[in-house]
Amino acid sequence: MPIRYRNPVHPTYFADPFVLRTGGGYVAYGTGKVVDGRPFEVLTSPDLVHWTSVGGALEPLPPAQGTDYWAPEVAEHEGRWWMYYSVGFEDRGHHLRVAVADAPTGPFRDQGINLTPNERFAIDASPFRDDDGTWYLFHARDVLEGARVGTMLAVDVLDGMTALRGGSRTMLTPSDDWQIYQRQRPMYGQVYDWHTLEGPAVVKRHGRYWCFYSGGSWLTPSYGVAYAVADHPLGPWTEPKGAPRLLRTVPGRVLGPGHNSVVVGPDGQDVMVYHAWDVGQTARRMCIDPIVWTPEGPRVLGPTDEEVELPRR
């Protein structure tokens, strides 16, 4: 039976929302709040529309290892829940780590492992399990080579949930000016027109692999969601020429929609979960809108800010 909703579906700050479907409904993890001394607020819901806060997710690290925690994602494997996240100091020195819990709501305990010790900067880890049981970790990292320099998307194989195989490869590079984070940005002792691709979220549909990602600056209305497609998780990945962005700012109504995850809704329809700024840009808040699969590829029926139904076609 359809359920009516209006974005945002959670009223307070909840950036980079990742939603996991469980036997009891849905669990969401977000960047921003520290609850009961634990980073990453955890919400639960029976239907993706009505959410309840149930505390914080992660037992914090010693401050010397980082003070700013970003973009958690969680995967279930063999009865335990594995959280991948980044930690650093403000927007510097972020690296990827893994924590584990015996329940999807936590508490998660860090496993003492820096998954990306050789990267300048790594964020937005997103685990994906293929049909053959192989796990992959998609993520974003800084790359200083190429025509368009900046933060780009990469992928590596996960070994045993707590280690990367060591073959991390760039899977998608910037391709357009809308992906510019900041022109003439001082970075690593140089000045660049800095591009950003981040927030990868991969699903397999219709026999192919689809990577939804965000581009541009999360601080500005230029931020939005696009996608690439491949026949294998390791690529090659291509962006369909001429494909419209799936989410973009609606001036005066929805600002900077992005950093999405994808979850199957109660009726079986794919749903994009993302954050967007309020008009006054005081908070990034969690929103949802359905994905429709067309012969030309995926389309998102959003971003919306009026009352609508889930599911809808």
C-alpha positions in Angstrom: 0.0 0.0 0.0 1.5 3.4 -0.9 2.7 5.6 1.9 2.8 9.4 1.6 5.9 11.4 2.6 7.4 14.8 2.3 11.2 15.5 2.3 13.1 15.8 4.4 12.1 12.5 6.1 14.2 13.3 9.2 14.1 16.9 10.5 17.7 17.3 11.9 21.2 17.2 10.5 21.9 13.8 8.9 24.4 14.1 6.1 25.8 11.3 3.8 22.8 9.0 4.7 23.4 5.3 4.3 20.4 3.0 4.7 20.6 -0.7 5.3 17.6 -3.0 4.9 17.4 -5.5 7.8 14.9 -8.2 8.8 13.2 -5.7 11.1 13.0 -2.8 8.6 15.6 -0.2 7.9 18.7 1.3 9.7 20.2 4.6 8.7 23.7 5.9 9.5 24.7 9.6 9.0 27.5 12.1 9.3 27.2 15.0 11.7 26.0 14.1 15.2 27.8 12.5 18.1 25.2 10.8 20.3 26.0 9.4 23.7 29.7 10.0 23.0 29.6 8.0 19.7 30.0 9.4 16.2 27.4 8.6 13.5 23.8 8.9 14.6 21.7 5.7 14.0 18.0 5.8 13.0 15.6 3.0 12.5 12.4 2.9 10.4 9.8 0.3 9.4 9.1 2.1 6.0 11.8 4.7 5.1 9.5 7.5 6.1 9.1 7.4 9.9 12.4 7.4 11.7 13.5 7.1 15.3 16.9 7.9 16.7 18.4 5.0 18.7 21.8 6.5 19.6 25.3 6.7 18.3 27.1 4.0 16.3 30.9 4.0 16.7 33.1 3.8 19.8 35.4 6.8 19.1 39.1 6.5 18.4 41.8 8.3 20.5 41.8 12.0 19.4 45.3 11.6 18.0 43.9 9.4 15.2 41.3 11.9 14.1 38.5 14.0 15.3 36.2 14.3 12.3 34.2 11.2 11.2 32.6 11.0 7.8 30.3 8.9 5.7 29.7 5.5 7.4 28.4 2.6 5.4 27.6 -0.9 6.8 27.5 -4.4 5.3 26.3 -7.6 6.9 28.6 -10.6 6.5 28.3 -14.0 8.3 26.1 -12.6 11.1 28.2 -9.5 11.9 27.9 -5.9 10.7 31.0 -4.2 9.3 31.2 -0.4 9.2 33.5 1.4 6.8 34.1 5.1 7.4 36.8 7.8 7.2 38.4 9.8 10.0 40.7 12.8 9.9 41.1 16.4 11.1 38.5 18.6 9.6 39.0 18.1 5.9 42.6 16.9 6.1 44.3 13.5 6.5 41.3 11.3 6.1 41.8 7.6 5.7 39.5 4.6 5.6 38.9 2.3 8.6 36.7 -0.6 9.5 34.7 -1.3 12.7 32.5 -4.3 13.6 29.3 -4.9 15.7 27.1 -7.8 16.6 23.9 -5.8 15.7 23.2 -3.4 13.0 22.6 -0.6 15.5 26.0 -1.1 17.1 28.0 -0.3 19.0 30.7 -0.6 16.4 34.3 -1.1 17.5 37.2 -0.1 15.3 39.5 -3.0 14.3 42.7 -1.0 14.5 43.3 -1.0 10.8 44.0 1.8 8.4 42.8 0.5 5.1 44.4 3.2 3.0 47.8 4.0 4.6 49.4 5.0 1.2 46.7 7.4 0.0 47.0 11.2 0.4 43.3 11.4 1.3 40.6 8.7 1.2 36.9 9.0 2.0 33.4 7.6 1.3 34.0 3.9 1.6 31.2 1.8 0.1 31.2 -2.0 0.3 29.6 -4.1 -2.4 29.1 -7.8 -2.6 28.9 -9.4 -6.0 26.9 -12.5 -6.9 29.9 -14.7 -6.6 30.5 -13.6 -3.0 33.4 -11.3 -3.8 33.4 -8.1 -1.8 34.6 -4.8 -3.2 35.3 -1.5 -1.5 34.4 1.6 -3.6 35.8 4.9 -2.3 37.1 8.3 -3.2 40.7 9.4 -3.2 42.8 12.4 -4.2 44.7 12.1 -7.6 47.1 14.8 -8.9 47.6 13.4 -12.3 45.5 13.9 -15.4 43.7 16.7 -17.2 41.2 17.2 -14.4 42.8 17.0 -11.0 41.0 16.3 -7.8 39.1 13.7 -5.8 38.2 10.7 -7.9 36.5 7.3 -7.5 38.4 4.1 -6.9 37.8 0.5 -6.2 39.7 -2.5 -4.7 38.8 -6.0 -3.7 38.1 -6.6 0.0 39.9 -9.6 1.6 38.1 -10.9 4.7 36.3 -7.6 5.3 39.3 -6.1 7.1 41.9 -5.7 4.3 42.2 -4.4 0.8 43.9 -6.6 -1.7 46.2 -3.7 -2.6 45.2 -3.2 -6.2 43.2 0.0 -5.7 42.5 1.5 -9.1 40.8 4.7 -10.3 37.5 3.7 -11.8 36.0 7.1 -12.7 37.7 10.5 -13.3 36.2 14.0 -13.6 34.7 14.7 -17.0 32.9 18.0 -16.8 33.0 21.5 -15.3 29.9 20.8 -13.1 32.2 18.6 -11.1 34.5 21.4 -10.1 34.8 21.8 -6.3 36.8 25.0 -6.4 38.8 26.8 -9.0 42.4 27.9 -8.0 42.3 25.7 -4.9 45.6 25.5 -3.0 46.3 21.7 -2.5 49.5 19.8 -1.8 51.7 22.8 -2.4 50.2 23.7 -5.8 47.1 25.5 -7.0 44.5 23.5 -9.0 41.1 23.8 -10.5 40.0 21.1 -8.1 37.3 18.6 -9.2 35.4 16.2 -6.9 33.7 12.9 -7.5 32.6 11.3 -4.2 30.0 9.2 -2.5 30.0 6.1 -4.8 27.0 3.7 -4.3 27.0 0.6 -6.5 24.1 -1.8 -7.4 23.7 -4.6 -9.9 20.6 -4.3 -12.0 19.6 -5.8 -15.4 22.9 -7.7 -15.6 25.1 -4.6 -15.3 26.7 -2.6 -12.5 25.6 1.0 -11.8 27.6 3.4 -9.8 25.7 6.5 -8.5 28.1 9.2 -7.4 28.1 12.9 -6.4 30.1 15.6 -8.0 31.0 19.3 -7.4 31.1 21.0 -4.0 28.9 19.8 -1.2 28.9 23.4 0.1 27.2 24.8 -3.0 24.1 24.4 -5.2 26.3 22.9 -7.9 26.4 19.5 -6.0 24.4 16.7 -7.7 24.2 13.0 -8.5 25.2 11.3 -11.7 26.0 7.7 -12.7 28.4 5.4 -14.5 27.9 1.8 -15.8 30.1 -1.3 -16.2 30.0 -5.0 -16.9 32.3 -5.8 -14.0 32.9 -4.1 -10.6 36.5 -3.4 -11.6 35.4 -1.8 -14.8 35.9 -0.3 -17.2 33.3 2.2 -16.1 31.7 4.7 -18.5 29.4 7.6 -18.2 26.6 7.5 -20.8 27.0 10.5 -23.1 24.3 13.0 -22.7 22.6 11.4 -19.7 21.1 13.9 -17.4 22.1 14.3 -13.8 19.9 12.3 -11.6 19.6 14.9 -8.9 20.4 18.6 -9.0 19.4 21.7 -7.2 15.9 23.1 -7.6 16.6 26.8 -6.9 14.8 28.2 -3.9 13.5 24.7 -2.9 16.1 22.0 -2.8 19.8 22.8 -2.6 22.8 20.6 -3.2 21.1 17.1 -3.3 23.7 14.4 -3.1 25.8 11.7 -1.4 23.2 9.0 -1.9 22.8 5.4 -1.0 20.3 3.0 -2.7 18.0 0.7 -0.8 15.1 -1.5 -1.8 11.8 -0.1 -0.5 9.1 -2.0 1.3 7.3 -2.7 -2.0 10.4 -3.7 -3.9 11.1 -0.4 -5.7 14.7 1.0 -5.6 14.8 4.1 -3.5 17.6 6.8 -3.6 18.4 8.1 -0.1 20.3 11.4 -0.2 20.9 14.6 1.7 20.0 18.1 0.7 20.4 21.5 2.3 17.5 23.5 3.6 17.0 26.8 1.8 18.9 28.7 4.5 21.8 26.1 4.3 21.7 25.4 8.0 21.6 21.6 7.8 21.9 18.7 5.4 18.9 16.5 6.0 17.9 13.1 4.8 15.6 12.8 1.8 14.2 9.9 -0.3 12.8 9.5 -3.8 12.3 6.4 -6.0 14.4 5.2 -8.8 12.8 4.3 -12.1 14.7 2.0 -14.5 14.1 2.9 -18.2 15.6 1.6 -21.4 17.9 4.6 -21.3 19.1 3.9 -17.8 18.0 5.0 -14.3 16.0 8.1 -13.5 15.2 9.5 -10.0 11.7 11.0 -9.4 13.2 13.9 -7.5 14.4 15.8 -5.8 11.0 16.5 -4.2 9.9 18.8 -1.5 6.1 18.4 -1.9 4.0 15.6 -0.5 4.3 12.5 -2.7 3.8 8.7 -2.6 6.1 5.8 -2.2 6.2 3.8 -4.4 5.5 5.7 -7.6 6.4 5.2 -11.2 
